[in-house]
Structures are given as C-alpha cells and as structure tokens.
Amino acid sequence: MKKVLLLILTIYAFTACQKEISLDNPDPNFVDTTTSPVLDSCRISRAYYYGGSGGINDSADFFYTGAQLTKVISGNADVFYAYDGSRLLSMAYYEKPGNLLYHIDTFHYVNDSIITKIVSHDYDMYNHDDTVHSIINFVYSGDLLSQLITVDRYEGFSDTDTLTSDFRWENGNVKSIFFKSSYWADDSIYYNYDNNPNYFNSTSKYFFMADPFFQIHVGFDPHLPYFISRNNVINFTIYTNIDYPVSYETDSLHHPTLVNQGGFDYMGYVWECP
C-alpha cells in the first residue's frame, strides 16, 4: 500500500559529505528532534529506488510550491498532492504509460496535525472487481500510536477483511507489531534500534508522505516504526526468527542518503537547500 504525508520538513542543511553511523558509533552531536524539533528549509530533490535488486529500478524528482511538496514524478508513476492550508488532503497516483489513476489516499486529522484516518482506493487497471476500498483507523494511547485498524472491501463484494495491527512500545521505539486478520493467521514483526535520533522523523513526522515510494516491507503498517520511533531501525525479525539488518548512510547534517537492507540498497536520496 502506498501512503503519504503532509510535508513540513524539519531537517538540517545539505552537504555532500556522507558517513555511516552504527549502534556502536553513535553521533554525540546529533540533536534529538523528537523532543527538540529543528525546522529548516532542506528537502528531498531526487530519490533512487533499488528494491534490493542491486540496480536502480526507478528514480523520482520532487517538486515544491513554497514549503509544500506538490508532485513526485518517477519513471513508473506520478503522485500529486492536494492541501487545505498546511494540511495534506490527498495523494493521487497515476501509472505510466497511460496516465491512469490507480491509487488515491485521503487524510483525516484531529487538531489539524494528528492523522486519525486514511481512506484509500486502489484501482485495478484490468479488472474493476479487483478495486479495493480501504479505511485505516489510527488509534492512540496518549501520544503513542497503539493500533491501526484497516478494513478492506473489494468492489462488487459485500464482505470485508479487517487487519488489526497492535504496536508495542519500549523506550520511545516501536518494539514489535502484532497482526491479526479476518482471513489469515496471526503474524508479528520485531524491531531493534541504534542510539541515534530518528533520521526520518527529523525530516517529517509522517515520512511516508514525504516519499510515496519508500518500501522495505510489504504493506503499509510495517514501515511506520522507521518514521515514528525515537531511534533508527537497524534490524527486524519476522515470526520465523530470521533477522534482517538495516543500515543507513547520512550526510554530515544527518539527512538519510542511503537505506540498505540485508546488504542491498533500497532507497537513496539527494537533498537540497534553497
């Protein structure tokens, strides 16, 4: 599922220098923006998507009007953003070739900033009966996301499929997610973190809005810990007890420039500052 966000970038200035920071080599000069937000005007100008294949599968250019991201143009699809003031209202995805709408997300908020619901329509381009209508409800415990409840309905059918994702927190990080579906057995995923403040959270609380094509896992829910946790995911473990290491490269001001999983590059970012 492709999701996105209202883009208020909270990052540092761009430099070309890159370095890799690990659990054993935390950066003592990195400001924790989860408690002390730092606003600046730096933003993603271009992204590269490898998909773990060893080569670039696609790339995208990011376009802005003022501080707001308005469109992302890639080789395979284009994404257009609509706003109400500072709030992102919707993201619409058009496939190439053909310029056909294949996915749209609309966002609902409380207090104009906290997402409470995402309504999605996933259109199949060849079989209308495969169109999926989804509602993702965000449930909070205090300031922390405790559950996602996703209800899917397929066009032409009255039955629905409900997926409940329970988020378990520890020391400001999502330690695990437990999944329960109407149609398949329970599942789970566990995360481990470094000691550095979250690279993506310092860019935007909802980085999945800032980069509509970010993907390591299948689905929307498993990606949230990369953005909403205090620190950076460096390993995830699925129910089969298989470990999947995750590493990052950053520039000298801690913008993420490369995301690597299991020894393969997945996403790369180029940053610019006005």
C-alpha positions as a Markdown table, in Angstrom:
| # | Residue | x | y | z |
|---|---|---|---|---|
| 1 | Met | 0.0 | 0.0 | 0.0 |
| 2 | Lys | 1.4 | 3.4 | -0.9 |
| 3 | Lys | 0.8 | 6.1 | 1.6 |
| 4 | Val | 2.0 | 9.7 | 2.1 |
| 5 | Leu | 2.1 | 12.8 | 4.3 |
| 6 | Leu | 1.7 | 16.4 | 4.8 |
| 7 | Leu | 5.1 | 17.7 | 4.2 |
| 8 | Ile | 6.5 | 20.1 | 6.8 |
| 9 | Leu | 10.2 | 19.4 | 6.5 |
| 10 | Thr | 12.2 | 19.6 | 9.7 |
| 11 | Ile | 15.8 | 18.9 | 8.6 |
| 12 | Tyr | 19.3 | 20.3 | 8.5 |
| 13 | Ala | 21.3 | 22.0 | 5.7 |
| 14 | Phe | 22.6 | 19.9 | 2.8 |
| 15 | Thr | 26.2 | 18.9 | 2.4 |
| 16 | Ala | 27.8 | 16.3 | 0.2 |
| 17 | Cys | 29.8 | 14.5 | 2.9 |
| 18 | Gln | 28.4 | 11.1 | 3.8 |
| 19 | Lys | 29.1 | 8.8 | 6.7 |
| 20 | Glu | 27.7 | 5.7 | 8.2 |
| 21 | Ile | 26.6 | 5.7 | 11.8 |
| 22 | Ser | 26.0 | 2.4 | 13.7 |
| 23 | Leu | 24.8 | 1.3 | 17.1 |
| 24 | Asp | 28.5 | 1.1 | 18.1 |
| 25 | Asn | 29.3 | 4.5 | 16.7 |
| 26 | Pro | 26.5 | 6.9 | 17.7 |
| 27 | Asp | 26.9 | 10.6 | 16.8 |
| 28 | Pro | 27.2 | 12.7 | 20.0 |
| 29 | Asn | 26.4 | 15.9 | 18.2 |
| 30 | Phe | 23.0 | 14.8 | 16.7 |
| 31 | Val | 20.2 | 16.9 | 18.1 |
| 32 | Asp | 17.2 | 14.8 | 19.2 |
| 33 | Thr | 14.4 | 16.4 | 17.1 |
| 34 | Thr | 11.7 | 14.1 | 18.7 |
| 35 | Thr | 11.9 | 16.4 | 21.8 |
| 36 | Ser | 13.5 | 19.5 | 20.3 |
| 37 | Pro | 12.2 | 20.0 | 16.7 |
| 38 | Val | 14.6 | 21.8 | 14.4 |
| 39 | Leu | 13.0 | 23.5 | 11.4 |
| 40 | Asp | 14.8 | 24.3 | 8.2 |
| 41 | Ser | 14.1 | 24.5 | 4.5 |
| 42 | Cys | 16.1 | 21.5 | 3.3 |
| 43 | Arg | 14.2 | 18.9 | 1.3 |
| 44 | Ile | 14.5 | 15.9 | -1.0 |
| 45 | Ser | 15.1 | 16.8 | -4.6 |
| 46 | Arg | 15.6 | 13.3 | -6.1 |
| 47 | Ala | 15.3 | 9.7 | -4.9 |
| 48 | Tyr | 16.6 | 6.4 | -6.3 |
| 49 | Tyr | 14.8 | 3.1 | -5.7 |
| 50 | Tyr | 16.8 | -0.1 | -5.9 |
| 51 | Gly | 14.4 | -2.6 | -4.4 |
| 52 | Gly | 17.2 | -4.8 | -3.2 |
| 53 | Ser | 17.9 | -5.9 | -6.8 |
| 54 | Gly | 21.5 | -4.5 | -7.0 |
| 55 | Gly | 20.5 | -1.9 | -9.6 |
| 56 | Ile | 18.2 | 1.1 | -9.9 |
| 57 | Asn | 14.6 | 0.1 | -10.6 |
| 58 | Asp | 13.3 | 3.7 | -10.7 |
| 59 | Ser | 14.1 | 7.3 | -9.8 |
| 60 | Ala | 11.9 | 10.2 | -8.9 |
| 61 | Asp | 12.1 | 14.0 | -8.9 |
| 62 | Phe | 10.3 | 16.1 | -6.2 |
| 63 | Phe | 8.6 | 19.4 | -6.9 |
| 64 | Tyr | 7.5 | 22.0 | -4.4 |
| 65 | Thr | 5.5 | 25.2 | -4.2 |
| 66 | Gly | 6.9 | 27.2 | -1.3 |
| 67 | Ala | 7.4 | 24.6 | 1.5 |
| 68 | Gln | 4.8 | 22.2 | 0.3 |
| 69 | Leu | 5.6 | 19.1 | -1.8 |
| 70 | Thr | 3.2 | 19.2 | -4.8 |
| 71 | Lys | 4.2 | 16.4 | -7.0 |
| 72 | Val | 6.6 | 13.5 | -7.3 |
| 73 | Ile | 7.5 | 12.4 | -10.9 |
| 74 | Ser | 9.0 | 9.0 | -11.4 |
| 75 | Gly | 9.6 | 6.7 | -14.4 |
| 76 | Asn | 6.7 | 4.4 | -13.4 |
| 77 | Ala | 4.2 | 6.7 | -11.8 |
| 78 | Asp | 3.4 | 10.3 | -10.8 |
| 79 | Val | 2.0 | 11.4 | -7.5 |
| 80 | Phe | 0.1 | 14.7 | -7.0 |
| 81 | Tyr | -0.6 | 16.3 | -3.6 |
| 82 | Ala | -3.6 | 18.5 | -2.6 |
| 83 | Tyr | -3.7 | 20.7 | 0.5 |
| 84 | Asp | -6.1 | 22.6 | 2.7 |
| 85 | Gly | -3.8 | 25.3 | 4.0 |
| 86 | Ser | -0.9 | 23.4 | 5.7 |
| 87 | Arg | -2.8 | 20.1 | 5.9 |
| 88 | Leu | -2.3 | 17.4 | 3.2 |
| 89 | Leu | -5.7 | 16.4 | 2.0 |
| 90 | Ser | -4.9 | 13.7 | -0.6 |
| 91 | Met | -2.3 | 12.0 | -2.7 |
| 92 | Ala | -3.3 | 10.7 | -6.1 |
| 93 | Tyr | -1.1 | 8.2 | -8.0 |
| 94 | Tyr | -1.1 | 7.9 | -11.8 |
| 95 | Glu | 0.6 | 5.0 | -13.6 |
| 96 | Lys | 2.7 | 5.2 | -16.7 |
| 97 | Pro | 2.1 | 4.8 | -19.5 |
| 98 | Gly | -1.5 | 5.9 | -19.9 |
| 99 | Asn | -1.7 | 8.4 | -17.1 |
| 100 | Leu | -4.4 | 6.4 | -15.4 |
| 101 | Leu | -5.4 | 6.9 | -11.7 |
| 102 | Tyr | -4.5 | 3.7 | -9.9 |
| 103 | His | -4.5 | 4.8 | -6.2 |
| 104 | Ile | -5.6 | 7.7 | -4.0 |
| 105 | Asp | -5.3 | 8.4 | -0.3 |
| 106 | Thr | -7.3 | 11.0 | 1.6 |
| 107 | Phe | -6.3 | 12.1 | 5.1 |
| 108 | His | -8.4 | 12.9 | 8.2 |
| 109 | Tyr | -6.9 | 14.7 | 11.3 |
| 110 | Val | -7.6 | 15.7 | 14.8 |
| 111 | Asn | -6.2 | 19.1 | 15.9 |
| 112 | Asp | -5.2 | 19.7 | 12.3 |
| 113 | Ser | -2.0 | 17.7 | 12.7 |
| 114 | Ile | -2.5 | 14.2 | 14.0 |
| 115 | Ile | -3.8 | 11.6 | 11.5 |
| 116 | Thr | -6.9 | 9.7 | 12.6 |
| 117 | Lys | -7.9 | 8.0 | 9.4 |
| 118 | Ile | -6.7 | 7.3 | 5.9 |
| 119 | Val | -9.2 | 6.4 | 3.2 |
| 120 | Ser | -7.7 | 4.6 | 0.2 |
| 121 | His | -9.0 | 3.4 | -3.1 |
| 122 | Asp | -6.7 | 1.0 | -5.0 |
| 123 | Tyr | -7.9 | 0.7 | -8.6 |
| 124 | Asp | -7.1 | -2.3 | -10.7 |
| 125 | Met | -6.5 | -1.3 | -14.3 |
| 126 | Tyr | -7.6 | -4.5 | -15.9 |
| 127 | Asn | -10.4 | -5.9 | -13.7 |
| 128 | His | -12.7 | -3.5 | -12.0 |
| 129 | Asp | -13.8 | -6.1 | -9.5 |
| 130 | Asp | -10.3 | -6.1 | -8.0 |
| 131 | Thr | -10.7 | -2.4 | -6.9 |
| 132 | Val | -10.1 | -2.3 | -3.2 |
| 133 | His | -11.6 | 0.3 | -0.9 |
| 134 | Ser | -9.8 | 0.7 | 2.5 |
| 135 | Ile | -10.2 | 2.7 | 5.7 |
| 136 | Ile | -7.2 | 2.8 | 8.0 |
| 137 | Asn | -8.1 | 4.0 | 11.5 |
| 138 | Phe | -5.3 | 5.3 | 13.8 |
| 139 | Val | -5.8 | 4.5 | 17.5 |
| 140 | Tyr | -3.6 | 6.3 | 20.1 |
| 141 | Ser | -2.8 | 5.8 | 23.7 |
| 142 | Gly | -1.7 | 9.2 | 24.9 |
| 143 | Asp | 0.8 | 10.4 | 22.3 |
| 144 | Leu | 1.7 | 7.0 | 21.0 |
| 145 | Leu | 0.1 | 5.0 | 18.2 |
| 146 | Ser | -1.3 | 1.9 | 19.7 |
| 147 | Gln | -3.3 | 0.3 | 16.8 |
| 148 | Leu | -4.0 | 0.5 | 13.2 |
| 149 | Ile | -7.4 | -1.0 | 12.2 |
| 150 | Thr | -7.7 | -1.5 | 8.4 |
| 151 | Val | -10.9 | -2.5 | 6.8 |
| 152 | Asp | -10.8 | -3.6 | 3.2 |
| 153 | Arg | -13.7 | -4.1 | 0.8 |
| 154 | Tyr | -13.4 | -5.4 | -2.7 |
| 155 | Glu | -15.6 | -3.8 | -5.4 |
| 156 | Gly | -18.6 | -6.0 | -6.2 |
| 157 | Phe | -18.4 | -7.8 | -2.8 |
| 158 | Ser | -20.1 | -7.0 | 0.5 |
| 159 | Asp | -17.7 | -8.9 | 2.7 |
| 160 | Thr | -14.8 | -7.0 | 4.4 |
| 161 | Asp | -11.4 | -8.0 | 5.6 |
| 162 | Thr | -10.2 | -6.4 | 8.8 |
| 163 | Leu | -6.5 | -6.2 | 9.8 |
| 164 | Thr | -5.6 | -5.1 | 13.3 |
| 165 | Ser | -2.0 | -4.1 | 14.0 |
| 166 | Asp | -1.0 | -3.7 | 17.6 |
| 167 | Phe | 2.0 | -1.5 | 18.3 |
| 168 | Arg | 4.1 | -2.3 | 21.4 |
| 169 | Trp | 6.5 | 0.4 | 22.5 |
| 170 | Glu | 9.7 | 0.4 | 24.6 |
| 171 | Asn | 11.9 | 3.4 | 25.3 |
| 172 | Gly | 10.2 | 5.6 | 22.7 |
| 173 | Asn | 10.5 | 3.0 | 20.0 |
| 174 | Val | 8.1 | 0.5 | 18.4 |
| 175 | Lys | 9.5 | -2.7 | 19.7 |
| 176 | Ser | 7.0 | -5.0 | 17.9 |
| 177 | Ile | 3.8 | -5.1 | 15.8 |
| 178 | Phe | 1.3 | -8.0 | 16.2 |
| 179 | Phe | -1.0 | -8.5 | 13.2 |
| 180 | Lys | -4.5 | -10.2 | 13.3 |
| 181 | Ser | -6.5 | -10.6 | 10.2 |
| 182 | Ser | -10.0 | -11.9 | 9.4 |
| 183 | Tyr | -8.7 | -14.3 | 6.8 |
| 184 | Trp | -5.1 | -15.3 | 7.7 |
| 185 | Ala | -3.2 | -16.5 | 10.8 |
| 186 | Asp | -1.7 | -14.0 | 13.3 |
| 187 | Asp | 1.7 | -12.7 | 12.5 |
| 188 | Ser | 4.3 | -10.5 | 14.1 |
| 189 | Ile | 7.4 | -8.5 | 13.5 |
| 190 | Tyr | 10.1 | -7.3 | 15.9 |
| 191 | Tyr | 12.5 | -4.3 | 15.6 |
| 192 | Asn | 15.9 | -3.3 | 17.0 |
| 193 | Tyr | 17.3 | 0.2 | 17.1 |
| 194 | Asp | 20.5 | 2.2 | 17.3 |
| 195 | Asn | 21.1 | 5.1 | 19.7 |
| 196 | Asn | 20.8 | 7.9 | 17.1 |
| 197 | Pro | 17.7 | 10.1 | 16.9 |
| 198 | Asn | 15.4 | 9.1 | 14.0 |
| 199 | Tyr | 16.7 | 10.4 | 10.6 |
| 200 | Phe | 13.3 | 10.3 | 9.0 |
| 201 | Asn | 11.4 | 11.8 | 12.0 |
| 202 | Ser | 13.7 | 14.8 | 11.8 |
| 203 | Thr | 12.5 | 15.3 | 8.2 |
| 204 | Ser | 8.8 | 14.8 | 8.8 |
| 205 | Lys | 6.8 | 13.0 | 11.4 |
| 206 | Tyr | 5.0 | 11.2 | 8.6 |
| 207 | Phe | 7.8 | 10.4 | 6.2 |
| 208 | Phe | 5.6 | 8.1 | 4.3 |
| 209 | Met | 4.0 | 11.3 | 2.9 |
| 210 | Ala | 7.4 | 12.8 | 2.1 |
| 211 | Asp | 8.4 | 9.8 | 0.0 |
| 212 | Pro | 5.4 | 7.9 | -1.5 |
| 213 | Phe | 7.6 | 5.1 | -2.8 |
| 214 | Phe | 9.6 | 4.2 | 0.3 |
| 215 | Gln | 9.4 | 0.4 | 0.6 |
| 216 | Ile | 11.3 | -2.3 | 2.5 |
| 217 | His | 8.4 | -4.5 | 3.7 |
| 218 | Val | 5.2 | -5.5 | 2.0 |
| 219 | Gly | 2.3 | -3.3 | 3.1 |
| 220 | Phe | 1.9 | 0.0 | 4.9 |
| 221 | Asp | 1.9 | -0.9 | 8.6 |
| 222 | Pro | 5.4 | -2.4 | 9.0 |
| 223 | His | 7.1 | 0.8 | 7.7 |
| 224 | Leu | 5.7 | 3.1 | 10.4 |
| 225 | Pro | 8.4 | 2.2 | 13.0 |
| 226 | Tyr | 11.0 | 3.7 | 10.7 |
| 227 | Phe | 9.4 | 7.1 | 10.9 |
| 228 | Ile | 7.6 | 7.4 | 14.3 |
| 229 | Ser | 10.2 | 5.8 | 16.6 |
| 230 | Arg | 12.7 | 7.8 | 18.6 |
| 231 | Asn | 15.7 | 5.9 | 17.1 |
| 232 | Asn | 16.6 | 4.2 | 13.8 |
| 233 | Val | 15.6 | 0.6 | 12.9 |
| 234 | Ile | 18.8 | -1.5 | 12.5 |
| 235 | Asn | 17.2 | -4.9 | 12.4 |
| 236 | Phe | 13.8 | -6.5 | 12.1 |
| 237 | Thr | 12.8 | -10.1 | 12.8 |
| 238 | Ile | 9.7 | -11.9 | 11.4 |
| 239 | Tyr | 7.9 | -14.8 | 13.1 |
| 240 | Thr | 10.4 | -17.3 | 11.6 |
| 241 | Asn | 13.2 | -15.7 | 13.7 |
| 242 | Ile | 15.0 | -14.6 | 10.6 |
| 243 | Asp | 17.0 | -11.4 | 11.2 |
| 244 | Tyr | 17.1 | -8.7 | 8.5 |
| 245 | Pro | 19.7 | -6.0 | 9.2 |
| 246 | Val | 19.1 | -2.4 | 8.1 |
| 247 | Ser | 21.8 | 0.3 | 7.8 |
| 248 | Tyr | 22.0 | 3.9 | 6.6 |
| 249 | Glu | 24.3 | 6.4 | 5.2 |
| 250 | Thr | 23.8 | 10.1 | 6.0 |
| 251 | Asp | 25.3 | 13.4 | 5.0 |
| 252 | Ser | 27.2 | 15.4 | 7.7 |
| 253 | Leu | 23.9 | 17.0 | 8.8 |
| 254 | His | 22.1 | 13.7 | 9.2 |
| 255 | His | 19.9 | 13.6 | 6.2 |
| 256 | Pro | 19.5 | 9.9 | 5.2 |
| 257 | Thr | 21.1 | 9.5 | 1.8 |
| 258 | Leu | 21.0 | 5.7 | 1.5 |
| 259 | Val | 18.9 | 2.9 | 3.1 |
| 260 | Asn | 20.4 | -0.6 | 2.9 |
| 261 | Gln | 18.7 | -3.9 | 4.0 |
| 262 | Gly | 20.5 | -7.2 | 4.1 |
| 263 | Gly | 23.4 | -5.8 | 2.1 |
| 264 | Phe | 21.3 | -4.4 | -0.7 |
| 265 | Asp | 20.4 | -0.8 | -1.3 |
| 266 | Tyr | 16.7 | 0.0 | -1.3 |
| 267 | Met | 16.4 | 3.9 | -1.3 |
| 268 | Gly | 18.8 | 6.7 | -2.0 |
| 269 | Tyr | 18.1 | 10.5 | -1.5 |
| 270 | Val | 19.6 | 13.7 | -2.8 |
| 271 | Trp | 18.9 | 16.8 | -0.6 |
| 272 | Glu | 18.9 | 20.5 | -1.5 |
| 273 | Cys | 18.6 | 23.7 | 0.5 |
| 274 | Pro | 17.2 | 26.9 | -1.0 |
